[in-house]
């Protein structure tokens, strides 16, 4: 029989060095999210606001753990955790950049070619962003569902958007 006590983990106290970053993020979010209603803020992961994503990227809070050679900031996972925790707790609209910052960027950095890892992919600044299209275009719930063709390319449930053009 499983003993529930064996599943307990010791409490982890975050380093005090994270406190200034946490305060900076909270101040930024307080100012940036003033105009958002509680209803809008309750939909944080599906929140779609390119301007907010640009501001977050301009602060250096995207691509935080990616190598500098690939346009990242080489900051710690704990620093990135602070950003994620605070943006979600505040109800920030993270859906526009979430996939690029959390999933695609790290996967491409780890397994991608040098060409794919080139800093021109600017996920860290909120310039090149991935967004699940299922809520925007009525696609299925997973990547690869309801694929479509664009010329000779096959596109699945993600789109890439370059905000500089």
LOGUDO-797694 format. One line per 3 residues: number of its first residue (from 1); their letters; for each residue z, y, x of N, C-alpha, C. Coordinates in steps of 0.02 Angstrom, whole numbers, plus 50000, padded with zeros to 5 digits. Atoms other than C-alpha are relative to their C-alpha. Layout:
% residues N
NUM	A	Z Y X Z Y X Z Y X  ...
//
This chain:
% residues 165
1	XXX	50000 49941 50042 50000 50000 50000 50000 50062 50044  50006 49938 49964 49958 50174 50059 50063 50042 49990  49941 49957 50002 50106 50283 50103 49975 50072 50004
4	XXX	50024 49931 50003 50070 50463 50053 50027 50041 50059  49971 49963 49943 50183 50526 50193 49956 49993 50062  50043 50010 49942 50061 50454 50319 49938 50045 49998
7	XXX	50058 49957 50006 49927 50574 50254 50017 50074 50012  49982 49930 49989 50024 50732 50291 49980 50022 50071  50020 49971 49936 49962 50843 50430 50048 50057 50016
10	XXX	49956 49945 49982 50068 50964 50528 49968 50067 49982  50025 49933 50017 50052 51145 50474 49970 50032 50063  50033 49967 49944 49932 51240 50584 50009 50076 49992
13	XXX	49993 49927 50000 49976 51419 50625 49942 50029 50039  50056 49969 49966 49825 51523 50666 50026 50046 50054  49979 49956 49946 49835 51619 50829 50006 50073 49976
16	XXX	49989 49929 50018 49900 51797 50813 49939 50042 50019  50059 49962 49978 49741 51854 50901 49948 50008 49944  50047 49994 50056 49646 51827 50736 50019 50054 49950
19	XXX	49976 49951 50048 49751 51954 50640 49958 50064 49999  50041 49938 50003 49650 52109 50693 49931 49988 49967  50064 50016 50031 49486 52024 50643 50009 49993 49925
22	XXX	49987 50009 50072 49560 51973 50475 50010 50068 49965  49989 49933 50029 49617 52152 50442 49935 50040 49997  50065 49966 49999 49447 52221 50492 49955 49974 49944
25	XXX	50041 50030 50052 49359 52100 50376 50024 50021 49931  49973 49980 50065 49475 52140 50231 49984 50073 49984  50016 49930 50011 49448 52327 50253 49926 50008 49983
28	XXX	50072 49998 50013 49259 52301 50260 49986 49976 49929  50013 50028 50066 49263 52194 50103 50027 50046 49945  49973 49953 50050 49375 52316 50008 49951 50056 49987
31	XXX	50048 49945 50007 49250 52454 50042 49933 49976 49972  50066 50024 50019 49092 52350 50019 49996 49972 49929  50002 50034 50065 49142 52264 49857 50028 50043 49943
34	XXX	49972 49956 50052 49210 52414 49760 49961 49999 49935  50043 49994 50059 49063 52418 49641 49991 49934 49962  50011 50065 50031 49067 52232 49600 50054 49986 49947
37	XXX	49953 50018 50053 49147 52179 49436 50033 49933 50016  49968 50066 49990 49269 52032 49431 49953 49943 49981  50046 50053 50020 49135 51931 49341 49950 49986 50055
40	XXX	50047 50009 49945 49009 51960 49480 50035 49967 50060  49964 50027 49942 49140 51923 49613 50021 49928 49989  49981 50069 50012 49185 51759 49528 49945 49951 50016
43	XXX	50058 50042 49987 49013 51693 49571 49978 50007 50073  50011 49983 49930 49028 51715 49760 49943 49961 50033  50051 50040 49965 48919 51570 49822 49930 50012 49973
46	XXX	50065 49985 50028 48778 51612 49704 49985 50074 50000  50012 49927 49997 48798 51799 49734 49940 50014 50044  50064 49988 49967 48631 51869 49788 49994 50075 50013
49	XXX	50003 49929 49984 48639 52037 49877 49977 50008 50072  50027 49993 49933 48524 52063 50026 50032 50057 50039  49969 49944 49965 48605 52231 50066 50068 49981 50028
52	XXX	49935 50023 49975 48777 52152 50079 49991 49954 50060  50012 50046 49945 48707 52015 50191 49979 50038 50063  50019 49959 49943 48626 52146 50303 50061 50033 50032
55	XXX	49940 49967 49974 48792 52239 50319 50044 49950 50038  49960 50052 49968 48884 52077 50361 49969 49981 50067  50035 50015 49938 48752 52036 50492 50006 50056 50051
58	XXX	49994 49943 49955 48761 52211 50565 50069 50003 50033  49932 50003 49971 48948 52184 50592 50006 49944 50052  49997 50056 49953 48906 52030 50695 50035 49939 49971
61	XXX	49963 50053 50033 48982 51913 50566 49955 49946 49971  50044 50057 50014 48834 51795 50551 49979 49971 50066  50020 50033 49937 48780 51670 50681 50055 50005 50052
64	XXX	49945 49987 49955 48952 51692 50757 50009 49947 50054  49988 50054 49952 48963 51522 50841 49937 49977 50035  50062 50019 49968 48781 51509 50892 49999 50025 50072
67	XXX	50006 49977 49931 48738 51523 51078 49966 50068 50005  50030 49934 49991 48695 51697 51139 49926 49994 50017  50070 50010 49983 48532 51629 51208 49956 49993 49938
70	XXX	50037 50008 50062 48481 51595 51028 50016 50056 49951  49987 49943 50042 48540 51762 50961 50068 50000 49967  49933 50004 50029 48717 51710 50916 50050 50042 50039
73	XXX	49947 49960 49970 48883 51781 50971 50050 49959 50041  49955 50045 49963 48971 51628 51047 50073 50014 49986  49930 49990 50018 49130 51666 50953 50029 49934 49978
76	XXX	49967 50063 50015 49256 51534 50908 49991 49979 49926  50003 50026 50069 49253 51423 50754 50056 50031 49958  49946 49969 50037 49420 51500 50705 49982 50071 49979
79	XXX	50021 49933 50020 49346 51675 50707 49950 49996 49942  50047 50010 50054 49204 51613 50598 50037 49980 49936  49959 50021 50058 49332 51530 50484 50031 50060 49965
82	XXX	49970 49939 50029 49417 51699 50458 49949 50036 49957  50052 49966 50038 49253 51776 50401 49985 49962 49935  50015 50041 50058 49214 51631 50284 50057 50003 49949
85	XXX	49942 50000 50045 49390 51625 50212 50007 50066 49963  49990 49934 50030 49401 51812 50181 49943 50018 49953  50055 49983 50044 49226 51832 50108 50003 49960 49935
88	XXX	49994 50041 50061 49252 51688 49986 50059 50022 49958  49940 49979 50037 49428 51744 49939 49988 50067 49964  50013 49934 50030 49363 51920 49902 49944 49997 49948
91	XXX	50055 50005 50048 49217 51856 49798 49938 50035 50024  50059 49968 49973 49086 51926 49914 49937 49960 49984  50062 50035 50017 48905 51884 49871 49968 49968 50062
94	XXX	50022 50032 49938 48871 51759 50011 49939 49955 49991  50054 50047 50014 48734 51658 49926 49934 50015 50035  50064 49982 49970 48590 51754 50005 49994 49975 50072
97	XXX	50004 50020 49929 48636 51708 50184 50038 49935 50015  49954 50056 49989 48751 51557 50161 49966 49941 50035  50033 50060 49973 48626 51418 50200 49979 50013 50073
100	XXX	50022 49984 49932 48555 51505 50355 50059 50002 50048  49942 49991 49956 48726 51547 50426 50040 49936 50008  49955 50058 49999 48822 51390 50381 49965 49935 50018
103	XXX	50033 50064 49991 48692 51252 50387 49939 50003 50045  50063 50001 49964 48517 51290 50447 50007 50025 50071  49993 49972 49933 48564 51400 50595 50031 49951 50049
106	XXX	49969 50047 49953 48686 51277 50676 49959 49936 50010  50040 50061 49993 48572 51127 50641 49939 50014 50045  50058 49983 49958 48420 51215 50717 50022 50011 50072
109	XXX	49975 49988 49932 48524 51272 50866 50015 49934 50036  49982 50063 49969 48582 51095 50897 49941 49953 50010  50052 50051 49998 48428 50992 50858 49929 50029 50003
112	XXX	50066 49970 50001 48284 51116 50854 49968 50007 50068  50037 49987 49938 48152 51152 50983 50018 50069 50026  49989 49933 49973 48163 51302 51098 49964 50053 49958
115	XXX	50037 49952 50041 48031 51387 50990 50038 50016 49936  49962 49989 50062 48138 51364 50833 50065 50037 50015  49937 49968 49983 48292 51426 50925 49991 50072 50026
118	XXX	50012 49933 49975 48211 51589 50979 50037 50052 49959  49962 49949 50037 48314 51743 50933 49961 50036 49945  50037 49967 50054 48172 51804 50822 50020 49974 49932
121	XXX	49980 50029 50064 48249 51694 50688 50061 50035 49971  49950 49951 50022 48385 51830 50666 50045 49982 49941  49954 50016 50054 48496 51734 50544 50066 50037 50010
124	XXX	49936 49967 49985 48642 51818 50631 50004 50070 49973  50000 49931 50025 48588 51989 50567 49984 50003 49926  50017 49998 50071 48545 51937 50390 49928 50019 49988
127	XXX	50070 49981 50007 48360 51965 50422 49960 49940 49975  50034 50060 50024 48292 51789 50405 50052 49959 49963  49949 50032 50042 48382 51705 50264 49970 49944 49960
130	XXX	50021 50056 50041 48370 51542 50172 50038 50005 49934  49967 49997 50064 48409 51531 49989 49976 49941 49958  50020 50053 50045 48412 51380 49877 49964 50031 49941
133	XXX	50039 49971 50054 48280 51413 49747 50018 49972 49932  49989 50032 50065 48352 51305 49610 50022 50050 49947  49979 49951 50050 48437 51453 49526 49949 50055 49992
136	XXX	50048 49946 50004 48297 51574 49564 49934 49978 49968  50065 50021 50022 48144 51470 49525 50001 49937 49956  49995 50058 50043 48210 51326 49420 49985 49935 50034
139	XXX	50011 50062 49964 48190 51196 49556 50058 49952 49987  49948 50050 50008 48291 51036 49558 50062 50017 50041  49937 49984 49968 48466 51027 49627 50002 49983 50074
142	XXX	49998 50018 49929 48420 50959 49798 49936 50019 50035  50059 49986 49960 48303 51004 49938 49954 49939 49997  50048 50054 50005 48147 50900 49921 49983 49982 49928
145	XXX	50017 50012 50069 48152 50894 49732 49949 50052 49979  50052 49956 50025 48002 50969 49645 49965 50039 50055  50034 49964 49947 47909 51009 49805 49935 50031 49974
148	XXX	50063 49968 50017 47757 51123 49796 49961 50010 50064  50043 49990 49942 47611 51159 49911 49981 50073 50006  50027 49934 49985 47561 51320 49995 49949 49988 50055
151	XXX	50052 50018 49952 47396 51291 50081 50011 49928 50021  49989 50068 49976 47422 51139 50190 50074 49984 50010  49928 50010 49990 47611 51162 50197 50033 49977 49936
154	XXX	49961 50024 50056 47730 51070 50084 50067 50035 50001  49938 49963 50003 47877 51175 50029 50048 49964 49952  49949 50028 50043 48038 51104 49959 50049 50056 49981
157	XXX	49956 49952 50032 48185 51191 49875 50034 50052 50043  49973 49942 49964 48213 51328 50004 49944 50049 50012  50049 49949 49983 48127 51491 50038 50027 50039 50059
160	XXX	49982 49958 49944 48128 51599 50192 49979 50070 49982  50017 49932 50017 48134 51785 50168 50015 50045 50060  49992 49954 49945 48109 51914 50303 50009 50070 49971
163	XXX	49984 49936 50031 48193 52076 50249 49971 50059 50038  50027 49944 49961 48111 52180 50386 49929 50019 49976  50069 49986 50021 47940 52173 50300 49996 50009 49926
//
